[in-house]
Amino acid sequence: MDKRILIGIIVIIALIVVSFLVALVIVAVPKGSAGMSFGATSVQIIEIKGPIQGEKSTSFFGGPKVAASPVIVEELRKAKKNPAIKGVVLEINSPGGTVVASKEIGQAIKDLEKEGKPTVAWIREVGSSGGYWIASTTDWIIADELSVTGSIGVIGSILSFEGFMKNFNITYQQLMSGEYKDAGSPFRDMTPKERELFQERLDLIHQAFIKEIAANREMDYDKVKDMATGIFYLGSQAKELGLVDELGGKAEVENYMKKELNASKINFISKKKKGGLFDLFTQGMSEAFFNMGRGLAFEMKNIRTTNEIQLII
């Protein structure tokens, strides 16, 4: 091979490697860490965006962005231990999610507050149901006047294939021990007694939800119960009802933190990655190859054929 061609190939490979390493460094640097102002007080912004779930999305094609409680709880734990972080802002844009995941995040926020670090919930567009549960655990809630919040309620959903099976003359036979072991099976309708039992459990969760909001917001239980119909409120309505402390956006968040931390300047730290082409490509490829290794059959678990009820707040 011609020596000049060989040198050219080596140079091109070297440039690709260097570019890749530089891109990784840029991606790894948290947004806001560069350009820190001397003497500014550091406050971390933690995003809660999308449906709140107990695990990260494992869809073969990447799937929609979710607020995975293990990830968010870990971020809160690190903020709690980091002496440079003086406060935390929860930037919320979520319609809610599973009961336990919402509770886990809320408890992690309470643990953080025990360290004397102030917390603020910033509801930009949507902070309803489970999203509001999380917001209520913070010291102060700031929401846009036209944002959507509240929606204090619980949903229990089960698929039913009974009509489909009848149309295609498919029969269902189940062997079990325990009278209600197949309660909620998608292959048959619920009996009146089974509906009653499921409803009792939904009501218990709803009561716990109301109790949590009342305690977090220091409000009367019955007052919260009257508002807990599942209906959503605009930010301006929520402010009148006492569900939100202040109307506004990032400027109001910054002013609150300045006051609480007695600081003249706030430096917001965010680990949100820049949405460039390189990031989209590397994220998509890594997720695709990871999930490909788990097998396409894994996706079948998303089609629920067991008597598993989905509890959503």
TORKOL-4160 file (C-alpha; in steps of 0.2 Angstrom, whole numbers, padded with zeros to 4 digits, m for minus):
313
<pt num="1" X="0000" Y="0000" Z="0000"/>
<pt num="2" X="0006" Y="0018" Z="m0004"/>
<pt num="3" X="0014" Y="0026" Z="0011"/>
<pt num="4" X="0004" Y="0042" Z="0009"/>
<pt num="5" X="m0012" Y="0033" Z="0008"/>
<pt num="6" X="m0008" Y="0023" Z="0024"/>
<pt num="7" X="m0004" Y="0040" Z="0033"/>
<pt num="8" X="m0020" Y="0047" Z="0027"/>
<pt num="9" X="m0030" Y="0033" Z="0034"/>
<pt num="10" X="m0021" Y="0034" Z="0051"/>
<pt num="11" X="m0025" Y="0053" Z="0052"/>
<pt num="12" X="m0043" Y="0050" Z="0048"/>
<pt num="13" X="m0045" Y="0037" Z="0061"/>
<pt num="14" X="m0036" Y="0048" Z="0074"/>
<pt num="15" X="m0047" Y="0062" Z="0070"/>
<pt num="16" X="m0063" Y="0051" Z="0072"/>
<pt num="17" X="m0057" Y="0045" Z="0089"/>
<pt num="18" X="m0052" Y="0062" Z="0095"/>
<pt num="19" X="m0069" Y="0069" Z="0089"/>
<pt num="20" X="m0078" Y="0055" Z="0098"/>
<pt num="21" X="m0069" Y="0058" Z="0114"/>
<pt num="22" X="m0072" Y="0076" Z="0114"/>
<pt num="23" X="m0091" Y="0073" Z="0111"/>
<pt num="24" X="m0091" Y="0062" Z="0125"/>
<pt num="25" X="m0083" Y="0075" Z="0137"/>
<pt num="26" X="m0096" Y="0088" Z="0131"/>
<pt num="27" X="m0110" Y="0076" Z="0134"/>
<pt num="28" X="m0104" Y="0071" Z="0151"/>
<pt num="29" X="m0102" Y="0089" Z="0157"/>
<pt num="30" X="m0118" Y="0094" Z="0166"/>
<pt num="31" X="m0127" Y="0109" Z="0159"/>
<pt num="32" X="m0124" Y="0124" Z="0170"/>
<pt num="33" X="m0108" Y="0118" Z="0177"/>
<pt num="34" X="m0098" Y="0127" Z="0164"/>
<pt num="35" X="m0098" Y="0146" Z="0166"/>
<pt num="36" X="m0101" Y="0145" Z="0185"/>
<pt num="37" X="m0100" Y="0162" Z="0193"/>
<pt num="38" X="m0088" Y="0165" Z="0207"/>
<pt num="39" X="m0098" Y="0166" Z="0223"/>
<pt num="40" X="m0114" Y="0159" Z="0216"/>
<pt num="41" X="m0124" Y="0147" Z="0227"/>
<pt num="42" X="m0126" Y="0130" Z="0218"/>
<pt num="43" X="m0144" Y="0123" Z="0216"/>
<pt num="44" X="m0147" Y="0107" Z="0206"/>
<pt num="45" X="m0162" Y="0105" Z="0194"/>
<pt num="46" X="m0169" Y="0087" Z="0193"/>
<pt num="47" X="m0181" Y="0084" Z="0179"/>
<pt num="48" X="m0197" Y="0073" Z="0182"/>
<pt num="49" X="m0204" Y="0072" Z="0164"/>
<pt num="50" X="m0216" Y="0059" Z="0157"/>
<pt num="51" X="m0225" Y="0045" Z="0165"/>
<pt num="52" X="m0218" Y="0041" Z="0182"/>
<pt num="53" X="m0213" Y="0022" Z="0183"/>
<pt num="54" X="m0203" Y="0011" Z="0194"/>
<pt num="55" X="m0191" Y="0006" Z="0180"/>
<pt num="56" X="m0183" Y="0014" Z="0165"/>
<pt num="57" X="m0191" Y="0011" Z="0148"/>
<pt num="58" X="m0185" Y="m0005" Z="0139"/>
<pt num="59" X="m0194" Y="m0003" Z="0123"/>
<pt num="60" X="m0185" Y="m0010" Z="0108"/>
<pt num="61" X="m0186" Y="0006" Z="0099"/>
<pt num="62" X="m0182" Y="0017" Z="0114"/>
<pt num="63" X="m0200" Y="0021" Z="0119"/>
<pt num="64" X="m0206" Y="0037" Z="0126"/>
<pt num="65" X="m0196" Y="0046" Z="0140"/>
<pt num="66" X="m0202" Y="0041" Z="0157"/>
<pt num="67" X="m0198" Y="0047" Z="0175"/>
<pt num="68" X="m0190" Y="0032" Z="0182"/>
<pt num="69" X="m0190" Y="0032" Z="0201"/>
<pt num="70" X="m0173" Y="0023" Z="0204"/>
<pt num="71" X="m0164" Y="0036" Z="0193"/>
<pt num="72" X="m0173" Y="0051" Z="0201"/>
<pt num="73" X="m0171" Y="0044" Z="0219"/>
<pt num="74" X="m0152" Y="0041" Z="0215"/>
<pt num="75" X="m0150" Y="0059" Z="0209"/>
<pt num="76" X="m0159" Y="0065" Z="0225"/>
<pt num="77" X="m0147" Y="0054" Z="0235"/>
<pt num="78" X="m0132" Y="0062" Z="0227"/>
<pt num="79" X="m0138" Y="0079" Z="0229"/>
<pt num="80" X="m0141" Y="0076" Z="0248"/>
<pt num="81" X="m0123" Y="0070" Z="0250"/>
<pt num="82" X="m0115" Y="0083" Z="0239"/>
<pt num="83" X="m0110" Y="0098" Z="0251"/>
<pt num="84" X="m0108" Y="0110" Z="0236"/>
<pt num="85" X="m0127" Y="0108" Z="0232"/>
<pt num="86" X="m0137" Y="0119" Z="0243"/>
<pt num="87" X="m0154" Y="0116" Z="0236"/>
<pt num="88" X="m0164" Y="0106" Z="0224"/>
<pt num="89" X="m0177" Y="0111" Z="0211"/>
<pt num="90" X="m0189" Y="0098" Z="0204"/>
<pt num="91" X="m0194" Y="0103" Z="0187"/>
<pt num="92" X="m0210" Y="0094" Z="0184"/>
<pt num="93" X="m0219" Y="0090" Z="0168"/>
<pt num="94" X="m0228" Y="0074" Z="0171"/>
<pt num="95" X="m0246" Y="0068" Z="0171"/>
<pt num="96" X="m0243" Y="0055" Z="0185"/>
<pt num="97" X="m0239" Y="0037" Z="0185"/>
<pt num="98" X="m0238" Y="0022" Z="0196"/>
<pt num="99" X="m0242" Y="0023" Z="0215"/>
<pt num="100" X="m0226" Y="0016" Z="0222"/>
<pt num="101" X="m0214" Y="0025" Z="0210"/>
<pt num="102" X="m0222" Y="0042" Z="0215"/>
<pt num="103" X="m0221" Y="0038" Z="0233"/>
<pt num="104" X="m0203" Y="0033" Z="0232"/>
<pt num="105" X="m0198" Y="0050" Z="0224"/>
<pt num="106" X="m0208" Y="0059" Z="0237"/>
<pt num="107" X="m0199" Y="0050" Z="0251"/>
<pt num="108" X="m0182" Y="0054" Z="0244"/>
<pt num="109" X="m0187" Y="0072" Z="0243"/>
<pt num="110" X="m0192" Y="0072" Z="0262"/>
<pt num="111" X="m0175" Y="0063" Z="0266"/>
<pt num="112" X="m0166" Y="0077" Z="0257"/>
<pt num="113" X="m0175" Y="0091" Z="0266"/>
<pt num="114" X="m0169" Y="0083" Z="0283"/>
<pt num="115" X="m0152" Y="0089" Z="0278"/>
<pt num="116" X="m0158" Y="0107" Z="0278"/>
<pt num="117" X="m0158" Y="0109" Z="0259"/>
<pt num="118" X="m0173" Y="0118" Z="0253"/>
<pt num="119" X="m0183" Y="0110" Z="0239"/>
<pt num="120" X="m0195" Y="0118" Z="0226"/>
<pt num="121" X="m0207" Y="0110" Z="0214"/>
<pt num="122" X="m0208" Y="0120" Z="0197"/>
<pt num="123" X="m0223" Y="0114" Z="0187"/>
<pt num="124" X="m0221" Y="0121" Z="0170"/>
<pt num="125" X="m0235" Y="0113" Z="0160"/>
<pt num="126" X="m0241" Y="0097" Z="0169"/>
<pt num="127" X="m0239" Y="0092" Z="0187"/>
<pt num="128" X="m0255" Y="0082" Z="0190"/>
<pt num="129" X="m0259" Y="0066" Z="0200"/>
<pt num="130" X="m0243" Y="0057" Z="0204"/>
<pt num="131" X="m0233" Y="0072" Z="0198"/>
<pt num="132" X="m0243" Y="0083" Z="0211"/>
<pt num="133" X="m0240" Y="0070" Z="0224"/>
<pt num="134" X="m0221" Y="0073" Z="0222"/>
<pt num="135" X="m0223" Y="0092" Z="0221"/>
<pt num="136" X="m0233" Y="0092" Z="0237"/>
<pt num="137" X="m0218" Y="0084" Z="0246"/>
<pt num="138" X="m0207" Y="0100" Z="0242"/>
<pt num="139" X="m0205" Y="0115" Z="0253"/>
<pt num="140" X="m0213" Y="0127" Z="0240"/>
<pt num="141" X="m0223" Y="0124" Z="0224"/>
<pt num="142" X="m0222" Y="0136" Z="0209"/>
<pt num="143" X="m0233" Y="0134" Z="0194"/>
<pt num="144" X="m0237" Y="0143" Z="0178"/>
<pt num="145" X="m0255" Y="0150" Z="0179"/>
<pt num="146" X="m0260" Y="0140" Z="0164"/>
<pt num="147" X="m0252" Y="0124" Z="0169"/>
<pt num="148" X="m0262" Y="0108" Z="0174"/>
<pt num="149" X="m0261" Y="0101" Z="0191"/>
<pt num="150" X="m0271" Y="0092" Z="0204"/>
<pt num="151" X="m0281" Y="0077" Z="0198"/>
<pt num="152" X="m0280" Y="0069" Z="0215"/>
<pt num="153" X="m0287" Y="0051" Z="0211"/>
<pt num="154" X="m0283" Y="0033" Z="0207"/>
<pt num="155" X="m0286" Y="0023" Z="0191"/>
<pt num="156" X="m0286" Y="0004" Z="0191"/>
<pt num="157" X="m0287" Y="m0004" Z="0173"/>
<pt num="158" X="m0288" Y="m0021" Z="0167"/>
<pt num="159" X="m0289" Y="m0027" Z="0149"/>
<pt num="160" X="m0304" Y="m0038" Z="0144"/>
<pt num="161" X="m0303" Y="m0050" Z="0129"/>
<pt num="162" X="m0320" Y="m0059" Z="0133"/>
<pt num="163" X="m0330" Y="m0051" Z="0119"/>
<pt num="164" X="m0316" Y="m0055" Z="0106"/>
<pt num="165" X="m0315" Y="m0073" Z="0112"/>
<pt num="166" X="m0334" Y="m0075" Z="0110"/>
<pt num="167" X="m0333" Y="m0068" Z="0093"/>
<pt num="168" X="m0320" Y="m0081" Z="0088"/>
<pt num="169" X="m0327" Y="m0095" Z="0098"/>
<pt num="170" X="m0312" Y="m0096" Z="0109"/>
<pt num="171" X="m0315" Y="m0104" Z="0126"/>
<pt num="172" X="m0306" Y="m0100" Z="0143"/>
<pt num="173" X="m0302" Y="m0114" Z="0156"/>
<pt num="174" X="m0293" Y="m0110" Z="0172"/>
<pt num="175" X="m0287" Y="m0122" Z="0185"/>
<pt num="176" X="m0283" Y="m0113" Z="0202"/>
<pt num="177" X="m0284" Y="m0114" Z="0221"/>
<pt num="178" X="m0291" Y="m0099" Z="0230"/>
<pt num="179" X="m0308" Y="m0091" Z="0226"/>
<pt num="180" X="m0301" Y="m0075" Z="0219"/>
<pt num="181" X="m0284" Y="m0081" Z="0212"/>
<pt num="182" X="m0290" Y="m0076" Z="0194"/>
<pt num="183" X="m0299" Y="m0061" Z="0198"/>
<pt num="184" X="m0295" Y="m0048" Z="0185"/>
<pt num="185" X="m0291" Y="m0060" Z="0172"/>
<pt num="186" X="m0293" Y="m0052" Z="0155"/>
<pt num="187" X="m0301" Y="m0068" Z="0148"/>
<pt num="188" X="m0318" Y="m0066" Z="0157"/>
<pt num="189" X="m0328" Y="m0052" Z="0165"/>
<pt num="190" X="m0327" Y="m0048" Z="0183"/>
<pt num="191" X="m0340" Y="m0053" Z="0195"/>
<pt num="192" X="m0349" Y="m0040" Z="0205"/>
<pt num="193" X="m0340" Y="m0046" Z="0221"/>
<pt num="194" X="m0323" Y="m0045" Z="0212"/>
<pt num="195" X="m0327" Y="m0027" Z="0207"/>
<pt num="196" X="m0332" Y="m0023" Z="0225"/>
<pt num="197" X="m0315" Y="m0030" Z="0231"/>
<pt num="198" X="m0305" Y="m0020" Z="0218"/>
<pt num="199" X="m0314" Y="m0004" Z="0222"/>
<pt num="200" X="m0311" Y="m0006" Z="0240"/>
<pt num="201" X="m0292" Y="m0007" Z="0237"/>
<pt num="202" X="m0293" Y="0008" Z="0225"/>
<pt num="203" X="m0302" Y="0018" Z="0238"/>
<pt num="204" X="m0289" Y="0014" Z="0251"/>
<pt num="205" X="m0275" Y="0021" Z="0239"/>
<pt num="206" X="m0286" Y="0036" Z="0236"/>
<pt num="207" X="m0288" Y="0039" Z="0255"/>
<pt num="208" X="m0269" Y="0037" Z="0257"/>
<pt num="209" X="m0266" Y="0050" Z="0243"/>
<pt num="210" X="m0278" Y="0062" Z="0251"/>
<pt num="211" X="m0269" Y="0060" Z="0268"/>
<pt num="212" X="m0252" Y="0062" Z="0260"/>
<pt num="213" X="m0257" Y="0079" Z="0252"/>
<pt num="214" X="m0266" Y="0085" Z="0267"/>
<pt num="215" X="m0250" Y="0081" Z="0278"/>
<pt num="216" X="m0238" Y="0088" Z="0265"/>
<pt num="217" X="m0248" Y="0104" Z="0262"/>
<pt num="218" X="m0253" Y="0106" Z="0280"/>
<pt num="219" X="m0272" Y="0106" Z="0275"/>
<pt num="220" X="m0287" Y="0099" Z="0283"/>
<pt num="221" X="m0291" Y="0081" Z="0277"/>
<pt num="222" X="m0309" Y="0085" Z="0273"/>
<pt num="223" X="m0304" Y="0100" Z="0262"/>
<pt num="224" X="m0292" Y="0090" Z="0252"/>
<pt num="225" X="m0305" Y="0076" Z="0250"/>
<pt num="226" X="m0318" Y="0088" Z="0243"/>
<pt num="227" X="m0305" Y="0093" Z="0230"/>
<pt num="228" X="m0299" Y="0075" Z="0227"/>
<pt num="229" X="m0312" Y="0071" Z="0213"/>
<pt num="230" X="m0299" Y="0067" Z="0200"/>
<pt num="231" X="m0302" Y="0083" Z="0191"/>
<pt num="232" X="m0287" Y="0094" Z="0186"/>
<pt num="233" X="m0285" Y="0112" Z="0190"/>
<pt num="234" X="m0276" Y="0126" Z="0181"/>
<pt num="235" X="m0262" Y="0134" Z="0190"/>
<pt num="236" X="m0272" Y="0149" Z="0194"/>
<pt num="237" X="m0286" Y="0139" Z="0202"/>
<pt num="238" X="m0274" Y="0128" Z="0212"/>
<pt num="239" X="m0266" Y="0144" Z="0219"/>
<pt num="240" X="m0283" Y="0149" Z="0225"/>
<pt num="241" X="m0287" Y="0132" Z="0233"/>
<pt num="242" X="m0270" Y="0131" Z="0242"/>
<pt num="243" X="m0263" Y="0117" Z="0231"/>
<pt num="244" X="m0249" Y="0129" Z="0224"/>
<pt num="245" X="m0239" Y="0142" Z="0234"/>
<pt num="246" X="m0235" Y="0154" Z="0219"/>
<pt num="247" X="m0238" Y="0157" Z="0201"/>
<pt num="248" X="m0223" Y="0160" Z="0190"/>
<pt num="249" X="m0208" Y="0151" Z="0182"/>
<pt num="250" X="m0189" Y="0150" Z="0183"/>
<pt num="251" X="m0187" Y="0168" Z="0189"/>
<pt num="252" X="m0198" Y="0165" Z="0203"/>
<pt num="253" X="m0189" Y="0149" Z="0207"/>
<pt num="254" X="m0173" Y="0158" Z="0208"/>
<pt num="255" X="m0180" Y="0172" Z="0219"/>
<pt num="256" X="m0186" Y="0159" Z="0231"/>
<pt num="257" X="m0170" Y="0150" Z="0232"/>
<pt num="258" X="m0160" Y="0167" Z="0234"/>
<pt num="259" X="m0172" Y="0171" Z="0249"/>
<pt num="260" X="m0171" Y="0154" Z="0257"/>
<pt num="261" X="m0152" Y="0152" Z="0255"/>
<pt num="262" X="m0148" Y="0170" Z="0258"/>
<pt num="263" X="m0139" Y="0171" Z="0242"/>
<pt num="264" X="m0136" Y="0185" Z="0230"/>
<pt num="265" X="m0133" Y="0174" Z="0215"/>
<pt num="266" X="m0139" Y="0156" Z="0211"/>
<pt num="267" X="m0130" Y="0144" Z="0199"/>
<pt num="268" X="m0142" Y="0131" Z="0193"/>
<pt num="269" X="m0134" Y="0114" Z="0189"/>
<pt num="270" X="m0143" Y="0103" Z="0177"/>
<pt num="271" X="m0138" Y="0086" Z="0171"/>
<pt num="272" X="m0149" Y="0087" Z="0156"/>
<pt num="273" X="m0140" Y="0083" Z="0140"/>
<pt num="274" X="m0140" Y="0093" Z="0125"/>
<pt num="275" X="m0151" Y="0086" Z="0111"/>
<pt num="276" X="m0139" Y="0086" Z="0097"/>
<pt num="277" X="m0138" Y="0074" Z="0083"/>
<pt num="278" X="m0123" Y="0065" Z="0091"/>
<pt num="279" X="m0133" Y="0062" Z="0107"/>
<pt num="280" X="m0148" Y="0056" Z="0098"/>
<pt num="281" X="m0138" Y="0044" Z="0088"/>
<pt num="282" X="m0128" Y="0037" Z="0102"/>
<pt num="283" X="m0143" Y="0035" Z="0114"/>
<pt num="284" X="m0153" Y="0027" Z="0101"/>
<pt num="285" X="m0140" Y="0015" Z="0095"/>
<pt num="286" X="m0135" Y="0010" Z="0113"/>
<pt num="287" X="m0153" Y="0007" Z="0118"/>
<pt num="288" X="m0157" Y="m0003" Z="0102"/>
<pt num="289" X="m0142" Y="m0014" Z="0104"/>
<pt num="290" X="m0145" Y="m0017" Z="0122"/>
<pt num="291" X="m0163" Y="m0022" Z="0120"/>
<pt num="292" X="m0159" Y="m0032" Z="0105"/>
<pt num="293" X="m0149" Y="m0043" Z="0116"/>
<pt num="294" X="m0163" Y="m0046" Z="0127"/>
<pt num="295" X="m0173" Y="m0053" Z="0113"/>
<pt num="296" X="m0189" Y="m0048" Z="0104"/>
<pt num="297" X="m0199" Y="m0060" Z="0114"/>
<pt num="298" X="m0196" Y="m0048" Z="0129"/>
<pt num="299" X="m0208" Y="m0036" Z="0121"/>
<pt num="300" X="m0222" Y="m0048" Z="0123"/>
<pt num="301" X="m0223" Y="m0044" Z="0141"/>
<pt num="302" X="m0230" Y="m0028" Z="0137"/>
<pt num="303" X="m0246" Y="m0037" Z="0131"/>
<pt num="304" X="m0253" Y="m0042" Z="0148"/>
<pt num="305" X="m0262" Y="m0058" Z="0149"/>
<pt num="306" X="m0262" Y="m0061" Z="0168"/>
<pt num="307" X="m0273" Y="m0054" Z="0181"/>
<pt num="308" X="m0262" Y="m0039" Z="0184"/>
<pt num="309" X="m0271" Y="m0023" Z="0188"/>
<pt num="310" X="m0262" Y="m0007" Z="0184"/>
<pt num="311" X="m0264" Y="0006" Z="0198"/>
<pt num="312" X="m0261" Y="0024" Z="0191"/>
<pt num="313" X="m0261" Y="0040" Z="0200"/>
